[in-house]
């Protein structure tokens, strides 16, 4: 995930990032939450409250909408 898209809730998410997030959701949706809440993501400056919306901003239809991810809910 590109860092700026995970910080700016209105930033455009690049197609390559959307493709990678979509592939992650298709192959192992539980990893999405683990990646967004990981210490590595935190150290990279990723805001999980913004990053959790990336699948919706990418118009990924099979995203786990409504799923709890820590204190966040996938939109």
N, C-alpha and C positions, 0 to 999 in steps of 0.2 A: 504494500500500500504506500502511496506517495504521501509523505508527511504533511504537505500543505492541505491535501484533501481531508485529512483526518483532524485538522485543526479548524478549518473554515467551513461552517455548515452550509454556506452558499457557494463554495468553490466547485468548479466543474471537475468531475472525476474522469481521468483519462480512460479511454477505451481499454487499454492494456490492463489497468488496475481492475476495471469492471470484469474483464474476462477472468482474471485470477481469482477475484472474490467469488464470481459465479461458479468457477470450477471447484473451489473449496466448499461451497455450499452443496454442490451436487455430490461430491465424493465423501465429505465428512463434515456435515453442518455443525457438529459439536465443537469442532476446532475453531470456528469463527469466534466464538466467545472466548475461548482460551487464548487465542492470538491477541485479541483486542484488550484483554485484561492482564496480559503477561507483563512481567517486570521489564522485558526487553522493549515492549511498546511504550511503556511508561518512561523508560530512560531515553527513548527516541523523541519524547515530547508529544506523543499521540494522545489526544483527548478522547477517551472512550465514549463519552456522551455524543461526540460528533461522529466518530468512526463507526458507531453502531448503526448510523443512518446511511452509510455508504451503499449497502445493498439496495435500499429503496431509491437512493439518488441514481443508482445504475439501472433502475427499472428491472431488477431481477425478480421475476414472478414467483419463483419457488423459494424465496427467502423465508426463513422461519419467523414470520411476522407474529408478534405477540409473545414470543419466547423470552423468558427472563435471562438476562446475561449480567450476573452480579446485581447491581442496583439499577441497571438499565433494562429497557424492553425494546426488542427489535421492532422498528416501525413497519 
